[in-house]
Amino acid sequence: MKKFTMAAGAILAAGLLTFSSDGQVKLNKAYADSFLKGVEGHIQFRPRYEYVDVDNSPKDAASALTVRTAATVKLKSLFGTKGLNGLIEAVNVGALIDKYAPQKPNYELVADPPITRFSQFALTYTTGKTTFIGGRVYVTIDDHRFIGNVLWRQMFQSFGVLAISSQAIKNFNILIAGIYERKGITDALNADWRLNKMPLVFDINYSASKSLRLKAFAYMITDVHDTFGLKASGKVDLGGLKLSYLGEYAKQNDPYTTDNIASAPDIDANYYRLALGTGSGGFFGNIIYTHFDGKGDKDKGFSTPLATLHKFEGWADVLIPGAASGFDYGLNEWSIYLGYNKPDIGKLMLVYLIFKSDDDPGTISKDIGKEIDLLYTKKLSKHLSFLAKAAFYKADDGYYTGGSLKGTNDVTKYWLQLNYTY
């Protein structure tokens, strides 16, 4: 609230209000008219019902009806300066049905506790094809595999950043950023770093053509790890049949510095992902293979703690602890996507996933489990959309993360959601 008050005061001081000789405060109408023309507002209401049932669990099945209410204000040409823009977004997550943890600990978890927050609060300055960013914003890089805004949960993840994004060099898209805070989907995931110890993001993309995009990246996350990687992707149109491909490799080592912990974790792990996709006449299909190294004789395996984790490793979220903190014995994952998408019908999709440990755990088999995910979405009007989704995880022997065995119970989840934006 303090930041909001200070920003509002600065805007008013810039000319919205004037002070007459007799001490009265008056509205500067000419400036106010100009200011209002530069204000753009948006609202979002997103009610969602979520059901979670874990087989053989001592907890009751969760039943949650939550509502995300977001108000976003974009301020253009602040203080009469072309290219200087402001962004403010306030979000409230409320629960109409709260039979879920953490609200009630005897129920299964739904990661949407009631919370109110300024999710975005930033200034940007654009000159030519380069933008400077300062403040709290949503950060999404590519498909959110390493850094994302977790847009599935009701409170999105945002970051306090000092960043430069540029397309000044032809065919290149460059992002350089320092992260001074993390605001997670719950307050328990929040973190702060000193400016001289910020996590650092270097992301360089080169678009040779639609059929070839190359990327080099370094995500140096204070206290967690350093990740360096390369990626190639593209799309090819074969006259009605569209093909896509992706190849990605990353190496993870100890973090370049620490701030909130006494000593750096010892990490030496690899990751790679290969994908092929095709589509024609509304039908589409993708097959993806993903590999995470285990910890071996180090402290932990490859991990992606700042990703939009719900998007990967199954919507039942059973493997999220491993993806966020590292799989002790690694992960080999196959996922197959089949679907159909037409505006008048909507989007239907089936996902089948197989999870196996990479190394032999010894006490259990490599078979972690399997999952089937189902999705239907439909745009009902210009401002309103509908979603129905389900996830069915079938456990085998589970997996270890941080020495703890996870994923040994079957899990069923389903969701019904409306999304209104204006």
C-alpha positions as CSV (number, residue, x, y, z in Angstrom):
1,M,0.0,0.0,0.0
2,K,2.9,2.4,0.7
3,K,4.2,2.0,-2.8
4,F,0.8,2.6,-4.2
5,T,0.4,5.8,-2.2
6,M,3.8,7.1,-3.1
7,A,3.1,6.5,-6.9
8,A,-0.4,8.1,-6.7
9,G,1.2,11.1,-4.9
10,A,3.8,11.5,-7.6
11,I,1.1,11.4,-10.3
12,L,-0.9,14.1,-8.6
13,A,2.1,16.2,-8.0
14,A,2.9,16.1,-11.7
15,G,-0.1,18.3,-12.4
16,L,-3.4,16.6,-11.8
17,L,-4.0,18.9,-8.9
18,T,-3.0,22.6,-8.6
19,F,-2.9,24.8,-5.6
20,S,-4.4,28.3,-5.8
21,S,-3.1,31.4,-4.0
22,D,-5.8,31.1,-1.4
23,G,-4.6,27.6,-0.5
24,Q,-7.4,25.7,-2.2
25,V,-6.7,22.5,-4.2
26,K,-8.2,22.5,-7.7
27,L,-8.4,20.0,-10.5
28,N,-6.3,20.8,-13.5
29,K,-8.9,19.9,-16.1
30,A,-6.7,20.1,-19.2
31,Y,-4.1,17.8,-17.6
32,A,-6.8,15.5,-16.1
33,D,-8.4,15.0,-19.6
34,S,-5.0,14.2,-21.0
35,F,-4.2,11.9,-18.1
36,L,-7.5,9.9,-18.4
37,K,-6.9,9.3,-22.1
38,G,-3.7,7.5,-21.1
39,V,-5.5,5.2,-18.6
40,E,-6.5,1.7,-19.6
41,G,-8.4,-0.5,-17.2
42,H,-9.2,-4.3,-17.2
43,I,-11.0,-6.5,-14.8
44,Q,-11.1,-10.3,-14.5
45,F,-13.5,-12.6,-12.6
46,R,-12.5,-16.3,-12.5
47,P,-14.7,-18.6,-10.4
48,R,-13.4,-22.2,-10.3
49,Y,-14.5,-25.4,-8.6
50,E,-11.8,-27.9,-7.8
51,Y,-12.1,-31.4,-6.4
52,V,-9.2,-33.5,-5.1
53,D,-9.3,-37.1,-4.0
54,V,-6.2,-39.1,-3.0
55,D,-6.7,-42.8,-2.6
56,N,-5.9,-44.4,0.8
57,S,-5.3,-40.9,2.3
58,P,-6.3,-40.2,5.9
59,K,-7.6,-36.8,4.7
60,D,-11.0,-36.1,3.2
61,A,-11.4,-35.2,-0.4
62,A,-11.1,-31.5,-1.0
63,S,-13.9,-29.4,-2.4
64,A,-13.0,-25.8,-3.2
65,L,-15.0,-23.0,-4.9
66,T,-12.6,-20.1,-5.3
67,V,-12.9,-16.8,-7.1
68,R,-10.0,-14.7,-8.6
69,T,-10.9,-11.0,-8.9
70,A,-8.2,-8.9,-10.6
71,A,-8.2,-5.2,-11.5
72,T,-5.4,-4.0,-13.8
73,V,-4.6,-0.3,-14.6
74,K,-2.2,0.6,-17.3
75,L,-0.9,4.2,-17.3
76,K,0.4,5.4,-20.6
77,S,2.8,8.4,-21.2
78,L,3.2,9.1,-17.5
79,F,4.1,12.8,-16.7
80,G,3.6,13.6,-20.4
81,T,6.7,11.4,-21.3
82,K,6.2,9.3,-24.4
83,G,7.3,5.7,-23.8
84,L,7.0,6.0,-20.0
85,N,4.2,3.7,-18.8
86,G,2.9,2.4,-15.5
87,L,1.2,-0.8,-14.5
88,I,-0.8,-1.6,-11.3
89,E,-2.7,-4.8,-10.7
90,A,-4.5,-5.8,-7.5
91,V,-5.8,-9.4,-7.0
92,N,-8.1,-10.9,-4.5
93,V,-8.6,-14.6,-4.1
94,G,-11.6,-15.6,-2.1
95,A,-13.2,-19.0,-1.1
96,L,-16.9,-19.6,-1.3
97,I,-16.5,-23.3,-0.5
98,D,-13.4,-23.9,1.7
99,K,-13.3,-27.6,2.4
100,Y,-9.6,-27.8,1.5
101,A,-6.2,-27.4,3.0
102,P,-4.6,-25.1,4.0
103,Q,-8.0,-23.6,5.1
104,K,-8.9,-26.9,6.9
105,P,-6.0,-29.3,7.5
106,N,-8.1,-32.4,7.5
107,Y,-8.8,-32.0,3.8
108,E,-6.6,-32.5,0.7
109,L,-4.6,-29.5,-0.6
110,V,-5.8,-26.9,-3.1
111,A,-3.1,-24.3,-3.6
112,D,-5.5,-21.3,-3.7
113,P,-5.8,-19.9,-0.2
114,P,-7.6,-16.6,0.3
115,I,-5.2,-13.8,-0.3
116,T,-5.1,-10.2,-1.5
117,R,-2.0,-8.7,-3.1
118,F,-0.6,-6.1,-5.5
119,S,0.5,-8.7,-8.0
120,Q,2.0,-6.2,-10.4
121,F,3.3,-2.7,-9.7
122,A,5.9,-1.4,-12.2
123,L,7.2,1.3,-14.5
124,T,8.4,0.7,-18.0
125,Y,10.2,3.0,-20.4
126,T,10.4,2.1,-24.1
127,T,12.7,3.8,-26.6
128,G,12.8,2.3,-30.1
129,K,12.8,-1.5,-29.7
130,T,14.2,-1.5,-26.2
131,T,12.2,-1.5,-23.0
132,F,13.5,-0.9,-19.4
133,I,11.4,-2.5,-16.7
134,G,11.5,-1.8,-12.9
135,G,9.0,-3.2,-10.4
136,R,6.9,-6.3,-9.8
137,V,5.6,-8.0,-13.0
138,Y,4.7,-11.4,-14.4
139,V,7.7,-13.0,-16.0
140,T,7.1,-15.7,-18.6
141,I,9.9,-17.1,-20.7
142,D,9.0,-19.3,-23.7
143,D,6.6,-22.1,-22.6
144,H,7.2,-21.5,-18.8
145,R,9.5,-24.6,-18.5
146,F,12.0,-22.7,-16.3
147,I,10.4,-19.3,-15.4
148,G,6.6,-18.7,-15.5
149,N,3.7,-16.9,-13.9
150,V,1.8,-20.1,-12.8
151,L,-1.3,-18.7,-14.5
152,W,-3.3,-21.8,-13.6
153,R,-3.5,-21.0,-9.9
154,Q,-5.8,-18.2,-8.8
155,M,-2.9,-16.0,-7.5
156,F,-0.3,-15.8,-10.2
157,Q,3.4,-15.8,-9.5
158,S,5.2,-12.5,-10.0
159,F,8.7,-11.2,-9.6
160,G,10.3,-7.9,-8.6
161,V,12.7,-7.2,-11.5
162,L,15.2,-4.7,-12.9
163,A,15.2,-5.7,-16.6
164,I,16.0,-4.8,-20.2
165,S,14.1,-6.4,-23.0
166,S,15.4,-5.5,-26.5
167,Q,14.7,-6.4,-30.2
168,A,17.0,-3.6,-31.4
169,I,19.2,-6.1,-33.2
170,K,17.5,-7.7,-36.2
171,N,16.1,-11.2,-35.6
172,F,17.3,-11.1,-32.0
173,N,15.2,-10.9,-28.8
174,I,17.3,-10.3,-25.7
175,L,16.2,-10.3,-22.1
176,I,18.6,-9.3,-19.2
177,A,17.1,-9.2,-15.7
178,G,17.9,-9.1,-12.1
179,I,15.2,-10.5,-9.7
180,Y,15.0,-8.9,-6.2
181,E,11.8,-10.6,-5.0
182,R,9.5,-13.5,-5.7
183,K,5.8,-13.5,-4.9
184,G,4.6,-17.0,-5.2
185,I,1.2,-18.5,-5.6
186,T,1.1,-18.6,-1.8
187,D,2.9,-16.4,0.7
188,A,5.0,-19.4,1.9
189,L,6.8,-19.3,-1.5
190,N,7.8,-15.6,-1.2
191,A,11.5,-14.7,-1.2
192,D,13.6,-11.5,-1.2
193,W,17.2,-11.0,-2.3
194,R,19.7,-8.1,-1.8
195,L,20.4,-6.2,-5.0
196,N,24.0,-7.3,-5.1
197,K,23.0,-10.9,-4.8
198,M,19.9,-11.0,-7.1
199,P,19.1,-14.0,-9.3
200,L,20.1,-13.2,-12.8
201,V,18.4,-14.0,-16.1
202,F,20.1,-13.9,-19.5
203,D,17.9,-15.0,-22.4
204,I,18.9,-14.6,-26.0
205,N,16.8,-15.7,-28.9
206,Y,17.7,-15.7,-32.6
207,S,14.9,-16.2,-35.2
208,A,16.5,-17.3,-38.4
209,S,13.0,-18.2,-39.9
210,K,9.7,-19.7,-38.8
211,S,11.4,-23.1,-39.2
212,L,14.4,-22.3,-37.0
213,R,14.6,-20.4,-33.7
214,L,17.8,-20.7,-31.6
215,K,18.1,-19.8,-28.0
216,A,20.9,-19.6,-25.4
217,F,20.0,-18.9,-21.7
218,A,21.5,-18.6,-18.3
219,Y,19.2,-18.6,-15.2
220,M,21.3,-18.0,-12.1
221,I,19.0,-18.4,-9.1
222,T,20.6,-17.2,-5.9
223,D,20.5,-19.9,-3.1
224,V,19.2,-22.5,-5.6
225,H,21.3,-23.2,-8.7
226,D,22.8,-21.9,-11.9
227,T,21.2,-23.2,-15.2
228,F,22.9,-22.8,-18.6
229,G,21.2,-24.1,-21.7
230,L,20.6,-24.2,-25.5
231,K,17.3,-24.7,-27.4
232,A,16.3,-25.1,-31.0
233,S,12.7,-25.1,-32.2
234,G,10.6,-24.3,-35.2
235,K,7.5,-25.0,-37.4
236,V,7.3,-26.3,-40.9
237,D,4.2,-26.0,-43.2
238,L,3.9,-28.9,-45.6
239,G,0.9,-27.6,-47.5
240,G,-1.9,-28.3,-45.0
241,L,0.1,-30.5,-42.6
242,K,2.0,-28.5,-40.0
243,L,5.0,-29.9,-38.2
244,S,6.8,-28.6,-35.1
245,Y,9.9,-29.6,-33.3
246,L,11.8,-28.7,-30.2
247,G,15.2,-29.8,-28.8
248,E,16.5,-28.4,-25.5
249,Y,19.5,-29.1,-23.2
250,A,20.5,-27.5,-19.9
251,K,23.2,-28.0,-17.3
252,Q,22.7,-27.2,-13.7
253,N,25.5,-26.3,-11.2
254,D,25.9,-24.7,-7.7
255,P,24.4,-21.2,-7.5
256,Y,26.7,-18.3,-8.3
257,T,26.0,-16.8,-4.9
258,T,23.9,-17.2,-1.7
259,D,21.9,-14.8,0.3
260,N,19.3,-16.5,2.5
261,I,21.2,-19.7,3.2
262,A,24.5,-20.3,4.9
263,S,26.2,-22.5,2.2
264,A,25.6,-23.3,-1.4
265,P,24.1,-26.7,-2.4
266,D,26.4,-29.0,-4.4
267,I,24.7,-29.6,-7.8
268,D,25.8,-31.2,-11.0
269,A,22.8,-32.3,-13.1
270,N,21.6,-32.4,-16.8
271,Y,18.3,-31.9,-18.4
272,Y,17.0,-32.4,-21.9
273,R,13.6,-32.3,-23.7
274,L,12.7,-33.5,-27.2
275,A,9.3,-32.8,-28.9
276,L,7.6,-33.4,-32.2
277,G,4.2,-32.1,-33.1
278,T,1.8,-32.1,-36.0
279,G,-1.5,-30.6,-36.9
280,S,-4.1,-30.5,-39.8
281,G,-7.7,-29.4,-40.1
282,G,-8.1,-28.7,-36.4
283,F,-6.6,-32.0,-35.3
284,F,-3.2,-31.9,-33.5
285,G,-0.8,-34.2,-31.7
286,N,2.5,-34.0,-29.9
287,I,4.9,-36.4,-28.3
288,I,7.5,-35.2,-25.8
289,Y,10.3,-36.9,-24.0
290,T,11.7,-35.1,-20.9
291,H,14.8,-36.1,-18.8
292,F,15.9,-34.9,-15.4
293,D,19.2,-36.1,-13.9
294,G,19.0,-37.4,-10.3
295,K,21.3,-36.2,-7.6
296,G,23.8,-39.0,-7.7
297,D,26.4,-38.2,-5.1
298,K,25.4,-34.5,-5.0
299,D,22.9,-32.6,-2.9
300,K,19.9,-32.7,-5.3
301,G,19.0,-33.4,-8.9
302,F,17.9,-31.1,-11.7
303,S,15.0,-28.9,-10.7
304,T,12.8,-26.0,-12.1
305,P,11.4,-24.2,-9.0
306,L,10.4,-21.0,-10.8
307,A,8.5,-22.7,-13.6
308,T,4.7,-23.0,-14.2
309,L,4.9,-26.4,-12.7
310,H,1.3,-27.4,-13.2
311,K,1.8,-27.2,-17.0
312,F,4.4,-30.1,-16.9
313,E,4.6,-33.6,-15.4
314,G,0.8,-34.0,-15.3
315,W,-2.1,-31.8,-14.1
316,A,-2.6,-34.0,-11.0
317,D,0.5,-32.2,-9.6
318,V,1.8,-35.4,-8.1
319,L,5.3,-34.8,-9.4
320,I,5.5,-31.1,-8.5
321,P,7.7,-31.7,-5.4
322,G,10.3,-33.5,-7.5
323,A,10.2,-30.9,-10.4
324,A,10.5,-28.0,-7.9
325,S,13.2,-29.6,-5.6
326,G,14.8,-32.3,-7.7
327,F,14.2,-36.0,-8.2
328,D,16.6,-38.0,-6.1
329,Y,16.8,-40.7,-8.8
330,G,16.0,-38.6,-11.8
331,L,13.0,-38.7,-14.2
332,N,12.3,-40.0,-17.6
333,E,8.9,-38.9,-18.9
334,W,6.9,-39.6,-22.0
335,S,3.9,-37.5,-22.7
336,I,1.5,-37.8,-25.7
337,Y,-1.0,-35.0,-26.6
338,L,-4.0,-35.6,-28.9
339,G,-6.7,-33.1,-29.6
340,Y,-9.0,-31.1,-31.8
341,N,-9.5,-27.3,-31.8
342,K,-12.1,-25.3,-33.7
343,P,-13.6,-22.0,-32.5
344,D,-17.2,-23.1,-33.0
345,I,-16.7,-26.4,-31.1
346,G,-13.9,-25.5,-28.7
347,K,-10.7,-27.3,-27.8
348,L,-10.7,-30.9,-26.7
349,M,-7.4,-32.6,-25.6
350,L,-6.3,-35.9,-24.2
351,V,-2.8,-36.3,-22.6
352,Y,-1.2,-39.6,-21.6
353,L,1.9,-39.5,-19.5
354,I,4.4,-42.2,-18.3
355,F,6.9,-41.5,-15.5
356,K,10.0,-43.5,-14.6
357,S,13.0,-42.9,-12.5
358,D,16.3,-42.6,-14.4
359,D,18.4,-44.3,-11.8
360,D,17.5,-47.5,-9.9
361,P,16.2,-46.5,-6.5
362,G,17.0,-50.0,-5.1
363,T,14.2,-50.2,-2.6
364,I,11.4,-49.6,-5.2
365,S,11.2,-50.1,-9.0
366,K,11.9,-47.4,-11.6
367,D,8.1,-47.2,-12.3
368,I,6.8,-44.0,-10.8
369,G,3.3,-44.0,-12.2
370,K,1.1,-43.0,-15.2
371,E,-1.5,-40.3,-15.8
372,I,-4.4,-39.4,-18.1
373,D,-5.4,-35.8,-18.4
374,L,-8.5,-34.4,-20.2
375,L,-9.4,-30.9,-21.2
376,Y,-12.3,-29.0,-22.8
377,T,-12.3,-25.2,-23.3
378,K,-14.7,-23.0,-25.2
379,K,-14.9,-19.3,-25.8
380,L,-18.6,-18.5,-25.0
381,S,-18.4,-14.8,-26.0
382,K,-15.9,-12.0,-26.5
383,H,-15.4,-11.7,-22.7
384,L,-16.4,-15.1,-21.3
385,S,-14.8,-18.5,-21.6
386,F,-15.5,-22.0,-20.1
387,L,-13.1,-24.7,-19.0
388,A,-13.6,-28.3,-17.8
389,K,-10.5,-30.3,-16.9
390,A,-9.7,-33.6,-15.2
391,A,-6.5,-35.5,-14.1
392,F,-6.2,-39.2,-13.2
393,Y,-2.9,-40.3,-11.7
394,K,-2.3,-44.0,-11.3
395,A,0.5,-44.8,-8.9
396,D,3.2,-47.5,-9.3
397,D,6.0,-47.3,-6.8
398,G,6.4,-43.5,-6.7
399,Y,9.6,-41.5,-6.5
400,Y,12.0,-40.0,-4.0
401,T,12.7,-36.3,-3.5
402,G,14.8,-35.0,-0.6
403,G,14.8,-38.5,0.8
404,S,11.0,-38.6,1.0
405,L,8.9,-41.0,-1.0
406,K,6.1,-39.3,-3.0
407,G,3.5,-40.3,-5.6
408,T,2.5,-43.7,-4.1
409,N,-1.3,-43.0,-4.1
410,D,-3.7,-42.7,-6.9
411,V,-5.0,-39.1,-7.4
412,T,-8.2,-37.8,-9.0
413,K,-8.8,-34.1,-9.7
414,Y,-11.3,-32.2,-11.7
415,W,-12.1,-28.6,-12.3
416,L,-15.0,-26.4,-13.7
417,Q,-14.1,-22.8,-14.4
418,L,-15.5,-19.6,-16.0
419,N,-13.3,-16.7,-16.9
420,Y,-14.7,-13.2,-17.6
421,T,-12.4,-10.5,-18.7
422,Y,-13.2,-6.9,-19.7
